[in-house]
């Protein structure tokens, strides 16, 4: 007992000596300092922008995070000062923090050490007279070390705002402050993120089930359409095997799709790239097209594709060749699914980027992509079952050539972004007519009975007629009068109290083309938008500095993304949409802006 008392007295004296030498921290304000940085300069009069608050904490100390704190602990809080021209334009984004077990607590809780970064979405209110303003923010913090906590303090922070003059264009500044970086390299995570809510409200197992179902719902997006004929054509020519073998090949195909899709998703989340942007590369598009042509020519009997003999000898099974081929096909065509985005997948991208954990990100995206690929498991299985129709003969050779023509035509889809505008109007109908002539007459007749020969002729005639009808009824795009995105145009619209639509698009984006052909061509949409300012932001070159700045300024993670800005110059964040919209859905959002 005496020894313990002496030890306590010695510790207090030693601590007192240290404080006498170094100075006693009287409050948390002595431990914490902060600076604030705007995202734009100059600031548009009515536009939203962001403020990054960079917080620095002295070594050996920490401040508490936001969520999951023990009772009585004081969280970090950032707010606007009482007398300021700023107002919040959305939820404040706090970093996740590092989990620590401190102060005798049995459960870890989030803390910030060394530094943290908080992002505030804000806007100017009123019409301030000076062109340079010093606006105030307030940090409420409590600094602690491993032994004790200082009394809470309010730390004032000032952000200098330069207002835009008439005709002056705002430009992104302090870009590095708004990149995915904070404690531990993770970006701030919005509190309303759908994945966060699922983990908090549903638990881990149910969340993964809902992520799987979210992937299944991705099949309703237009970007998966090319996977249907590819899957049918590839598996439709496979040799008939036992059902379990066929199902195993289909499963290998889906796993291949999932591995590629998951890898692209995690890369997009951790690097800030747009999911699916890989498809904009002419080399990728050309490579996929070359593979499809190679596969299609093998179906015309020009050569036989098989695995190397040394590999077949090692795996010692002819069936394995089909498994390896199916897995390889899935790995390649996982790229096709990459542009599939909806609000759920965007929420997953944001969550993975915030956690900065590639392993957790891969598992979540793999679960999502398994849901996406689930229908193709059965599509591949039943496509192979085509071989179980009446015994093989020359008619099966003709069927194989039908699948070959399907694969040979798929490059028209993949190479479309590289072709001059309007060429598809001639190429697609022309290809259908050629298919009709080849399948109806050139590839028909040999070794088949007269009844099947008549069917071949009829099939060819139908394809020729279909090609002529497609050419005649090719949708004439009624283009909306979009202007290239320019902050000056946005500022001009705000001065005129006009609503604004900003369409974030890319040339490789299939849902974007669907919007142009269907929704944006509808006369009802043209009538509803006649008094709007329409701006189009092209994100095709996703790695260029202007595109990077746009993505960071507006938080764009997928295309198409549609922003609806009211006559007051403020974005209606609840109306923001990602992915293809039907005419009725789009018109509902347009009408909601004016309410």
N, C-alpha and C positions, 0 to 999 in steps of 0.2 A: 504494500500500500504506500509506504513511504517512498519506495523507488518510483512508483507511478507518479506520485505528486511532484517529486523532484524533476522527473522527465517533462511534465506539463509546464512547470515553472521555467525550465531551461528553454523549451520550445517557444514560450511566450516572449522570453527575453531575447532569444535569437531573432524571432520575427520582428520584435520591436526595434532591434538594432538595424536590421535590414531596411525597414521602413524609414528609420531615421536617416539612413544613408541615401536611399533612393527616392524618398518622398512617399508619403502615404497616399494611395488613391482614395480620394474622398468620396467619389461616386462613379457610377458606370460611365459617365461622360469622359472621365480621364482615361478610360480603356478603349472606348469606341470612337472612331471618326468616320466621316462619310463625305462623298462628293456626288453631285448629280449631273447627268449629261442628257441633253435632248436628242431625239432621233432625227430631227429635221432642222435645217437652217437655210433661210429664215422660216418662221412658222406661218402657215396660212391662217388667215383671220378666222375662218370657221372650221378648219380641218382638225381631225384628231391626230395626235402624235404620241410618242412614248417618252418617258423619262426613266433612265436607268440610275438607280441609287447604288453606288459602289461603297460597301461598308468594309472597313478595316478594323481588325481586332488585334490587340497586342498579344504577343506570344505568351503562352501559358494560361490564357483566359479564353472563355467562350461566352456566347449569348444563346439564349434558348430559341428553338425553332418555333413553328406555328402549331402543328397538330400533334396530338398524342402525348401532351405534357402531363406530368403528375399534378395532382391537385395543388393549387397554390402557387405553381410556377408561373412566372410572368413571360408571355411570349413576345417576340419581336413584333412591333407594330409600326407601320409607316403610314402617315396620313398627311393631308394637306393642311397648311397653316390656316388660321382663322381668317386672316385678311389676305386673300390671294385672288388673282384673276383666273386661276385654274379650277377645273372641276373634273372629277373622275369620269372616264368614258367607258368603263368596264371594270372587271375584277382585277385587283392587284395580284401580281404573280410573284409568289415567294419561292425560293429554292427549297429543295427537299431536305437538305441538311444531312449531317452524319449522325448515325445512331450511336449513343454512348450510354453506359450504365454508370451513373455518378450519384454522389450525395446519398449513398445508402439505399438507393432505389433498386428494386429487383428486376425491373423491366427497363430495357433501353428506351431512350427518348431522343428526339432530334435536337442537335445543337449546331451552331455555326462557329467555326474556328478559323482564325487567320483572316478570311474574307468571305463575303457573301454579296450577292447582287439581287436587287429587287426591281421589278419592272412595273411602272405605273402607266396605264393607258389614260391619257388626259386630253382635255381640249380647253381652249380659251373661252371664257364667258364674257359677255359684254363687248365693248369696243374700246379698249384702253388707248389713251392718247399717245403716251411715249412709244417709240419704236423699239426701245430696249428695256426689258423688264427683268427685275430680280424677284422671282417667285419663291415662296417659302414652303418647305416640307418639314415634317417633324418625325423623328425616330424615337420611339419609346423602347428602351432596352434595359436589361439587367445583366451586368457582367458578373461571371463567377469563375473561380478556378476549382481545383479538385478539393479544396478545403472549406471555402466559404463564399458567400455572394455579397456584392456591394449593393448599396441602395439603388433602386431604379432611377433612371434619369431620362430626360427628354433632350435629344441632341438635335439642334436646328441645322437644316441644310438649305442651301440656296441654289436654284437652277436659273441660269441666265437665259432669257428668251429674246431672240431677235425677231421682230415681226416683219412679214413680207410687205414690201411696198407694192403699189399697183403695177402689174405686169412682171413682178419678180417671181422667179420659179424656185420653189423649195427643193432642196437636194438632201439626200441622206448624209448624215454626219455621225461620228462616233460609232461606226458600224460594228466595230469589235465588241462594243458594250452590249449589243443586242443579238450576238451569236449564241448558239447553244452552249453556254458556259456559266457555271456558278460553282457552288461548293461541290468538290469532287468531279468537276467537269460536266455536271448535269444542268440542263436548262430549267428555268422556272416552269413549274407545272400548274396550269390553271386549275382552280379548285372545282370547276364544273366539268372537268374531263370525264367522259363517259366511262372509261376503263377504271379510273379512280373510284367513281361511284359504285361500280359493280363490285370491285374488291371490298369496299367498305360495307356495302349493303348485302351482298349475296355470298361472300366468302370465296375461297380460291376455287374449289371444285365447280361450283355453279357458274362462276365467272368464265372458266375455261369452256364449259358447255355452251354458254351464251356466245363466246368468241367463235366457237365452231359453227353455231347457227348463223352468226354474222357473216361468216365466210360462205355459207350456203346461200344467204341472201344476195351475195355478190353476183350470183349467176343471173340475176335479173338485170344486170348492167350490160350495155351493148358490147363491151370490150371482149366478152367471152364467146361471141358468136363464131369467130374463126376456129375455135377449138372443137366445135361440133363436127364439121366435115373432116377435119384432120384426124380426129379420134376414130370416126367411122371408117375412113379410108384406110388408116393404118391397121386397125384390128380386123377389118372386114376381109383382108387378104391373108390373115394368119392361118396356119394349118390347124385344123380342128384337133383339140386335145381333150383330156379329161376336164370336167368343169372346174376342179380345184386348180389345175395348172393354168387354165384360162383366167380364172379369177386372180391368181398370183401375178400374172403378167399385167393385168389391168391395175392391180395394186401397185406394182413397181412403176407403172406409168404415172399414177397419181402421186406417188412418193417423189418421183423425179420433178414433177411440176411443183410440188410443195417445197422441195429443197431450194430450187432456183428462186421461187417467189419469196420465200422466207429470207434468203440471203439478200435479195434486192431490197426487201422491206427494211431489214435491220440496217443495211448500208444507207438507205435513204434517211432513216430516222437519226442515225448517229452523225451523218455528215451534212444534214440539212438539204439534201438533194430531193427533187420531186420524185415520188414513186412512179416508176414507169418511164423515166426520162432516158433510160438506156436505149429505148426504141428509136429515139431520134437520130441515132448514129446510122449513116448510110451503110457502114460496114456490117452492123448487126442485121439490118434489114436485108442487105444483099446476101449475107451468110445464111439466114433462114430461108430465103428464096432459093438459093443454090441447093440447100439440103432437100427442099421439097421437090425440086426438079430432078435431083438424083434419085430420090425414092420413086417418083412417078415413072421415070424411064425404066427402072427395074421391073415395074409392073407390066411393061410392054414387051418383056422378054429380052431386052438388050443385054442384060447381065444379071447376075444373082448376087445379092448382098448378104454376106454372112460374117460371123466373127472370125478372127484369125485362128488357124488350126492349133497353134500352141496354146491358145486360151481355151479352146474347146477340149483339148486333150487334158488340160489340168482340171477343168470343172467336170469333165467326164459325163456330160449329159447334153443331149441335143436340145432338151427343153430349156436349159440355162441360156442358150443363145437368144431365145425369145425374151427371157427375163432381162438380160443385159440390154437388148435392143429397146425394149419398152422403157426401161429406166433411162436410157440415153435420150429417147424421144421426149420423155417427160422433162428431163433437165433442159432440153432445148426449148420446149414449148411453154415452160414456166415463164419465159420472157413475154409470151403473148398475154398472159394474165396480169402482168405487172401494171398496166395502166388502169386496172379496175379500182376505182375509188368511190367511196361513199362516206357519209359522216362518221360511220362506225370505224372504218379503216383509218380515217384521218385522226380520230381520237386515239387509236392504237399507235399510230406513228408518233403523236405528241407524247404519249405515255412512255414509249420506249426511249425516245430522245431524252426525256426528263430523267429517267432512271439510269441512262447511260450504261446499262448492263446488257451486253450483247447476247449472253446466254439466255437470260429471261426473255429478251426481245425475240430471239430465234424461236424459242418454245411457243411464245404467243403467236407469232406470225405463222409458224408451222401449223398450229391448231387452226388458225384462220384459213390457211390455204388447203388444209385437209377438208374443211367444210366446202371450200370452193371446188375442190376436185372430186367430192363425193359422187355427184351425178355421173362423172366421167368414168368412175370405177365400174358402174353398171352399164354405161353406154359402151365401153370397151368390151365388157363381158358379152353382152348380147350381140355386138357387131361381129365378134368371132363366131357366134352361133350361126351366122349366115352360112358357114361352111357345112353345117349339118343338114342343109336342105338336100333335095334329091341328089343322088350320087353324081360325082363330078363328071364333066364332059367338056366339050368345046364351049358350052354356054357359060361355064365357070371362068374360062379364059376371057370371055367377053365381059363378064361382070368385073373381073380384075382390072380390065382396061377402063371400065367406067370409074372405078376408084382412082386409077392412075390419072384420068382426065381431071378429076376433082382436085387431086394434089397439084397437078400441073397448072391449074387455074388459080390456086391460092396466092402465088407471088403477085398477082394483080392487086390483091389486098395489101400485102406488106410493102410493095414498092409504090403504092399510091401517093404517100407523102413526098416521094422524090420525083413524081411525074408532073409535067405542066398541068395547070388547072384546066379541067374540061376533057382531058384525054380519056378518062374512065367512061365517058359517055359513048365513045366509039369502041374502046377495047373490050369492055364487058359484054355488050351485045354481040360484037364480032367473035369473041371467044365462044359464046353459046352457040352461034351458028356453025362455027367450025366443029364443035363437039357433036352437034347434030349430024353433020355430014359424015364425020369419021365413024361415029358409033352406029349410025343408021345404015351406012353402006360400005365404007372402006373396011371396017373391022367386023363386018357381019357376014353371014352366009356360010363360012367354012365349018363343015362338020355338025351343023344343027339342022333340025327338022324344019319343014316349011312353016309350021305354026310359030315357032320361036323366031324364025327369020322375019315373018310378018310383024311380030312384036318389035324386033329391032328397027325395022323401017318406021313403024309408028312412033317409037321412042325418038328416033332421029328427027322425024317431022315435028314432034312436040317441042324438041329443043330449038329447032330452027324458028318455029313460030314464037316461042318464048323469047328468043333473042331479038326478033323483030319488034315484039311488043315492048320489051325493055327499052329498046332504042327509041320507040315512038313515045313511050310514056315516062321517059327519064325525067325525074323531078327537076323542074326549072327553079333554081334557087332564087327566091325573092329576098335579096340581101337587105339587111338593116343598115342604116347609114352610120356604121361604126367609125370612130376616129381613133387614131393611134393614141395610146395613153400618154398624157402630158399633164403634169401637175398644174400648169397654167390654165389648161382647159377646165380642170376640176375647180380651180379657184374662180374662174370666170362664171361657171355654172352656179357656184355658191352665191356669188354676188347677185345673180339674176334670179335667185330663189327657184332654181330648176332642179328637179330630181335627177340623179345620175345612176346609170348602170355601168359597172366595170366588169368586163368579161375577161378572166384570166384563162388563156388558151395556149395550145401548142400544135404544131403541124402534125405530130405523130399521135395525137389524141383522138381516138375513134369516137368517144362520146361528144367531143367538141364538134366533129363533123356531123354527127347525128343531130345535134342542136341546130346547126345551120340548115340542114336539109328538111327537118321536120318542124321543130318549134319556132325557130326564127323566121321560117318561110311562111308561117301562118298569117293571113291578113289580120286576124284578131290581135295578134301580138304587135303587128305594125301599127294598128290603130291605137292600142293601149300605150305605146311608147312614143307617140308622135310629138309630145312636148318634153321628152326626156333628152338629156345629153348622154350619148352612148359612147363609151370608151372601151377599147380592146387592148389588153396588155398581152403581148406575145412572149411566152416563156420558153419557146423552142430551144434557144441556146441557154440552157439552164445554168451553165457555169460562168457565163459572162458577168462582169461586175454590175451592169444595170439591172439584170434579172435578179442577181443575188440581193441587191438593194431592195427591189420591189417585193421579193419573197419575205424579207425580214420586216419591211415596213408594214405589210398587210398580213403577215402570218400565213402565207400560202404554202400548202404542203401537197396539193394535188390539183389536177385540172380535169374538167373545167371547174372553176370557182366563180361564183357570181356575188358581187357586192351591190347592195341596194342602199343608196345614199339619199336621204330625204331633202326637201327644199331648204331645211335649216342647216344643211351641210354636214349632218351627223349620220354615220352609217347605222342602219337598222340591223344590228348584229344578230337579232333573233331571226332575221330573214335570210341571212347568208346561206348559200346552197353550194354543195359540192356534188358533181356528177350530173348525169343527164336528167332533164326535167321535162315532163309532158307539158303540152300547151296549157292544160287546166291548172297544173301546179305552178307554172311560171306566172300565169295571169293572176292567181291568188296572191302571190308575193308582190306583184306590181300594184295591185289594188290596195294592198295593206300599207304601202308606203304613204299613200295620200290620206289615210284615215287619221 
